[in-house]
């Protein structure tokens, strides 16, 4: 079993998309935290040519070293 998981959230880039993905990432992290996960890193990236904004969330699984 892997100790680390990387999750990706993707939103179309548009008006208020940065706020929308921030809110969705925050809700996702809170939900996983209640399941016992711990945040390692959160990174946001914009793919200019594709028109998407991404959130990459790296978390440590519960009960792993």
Buried (B, 14 or more C-beta within 10 A) or exposed (E): EEEEEEBEBEBEBEEEBBEBBBEEBEEBBEEBEEEEBEEEEBEBEEEEEEEBBBBBBEBBBEEEE
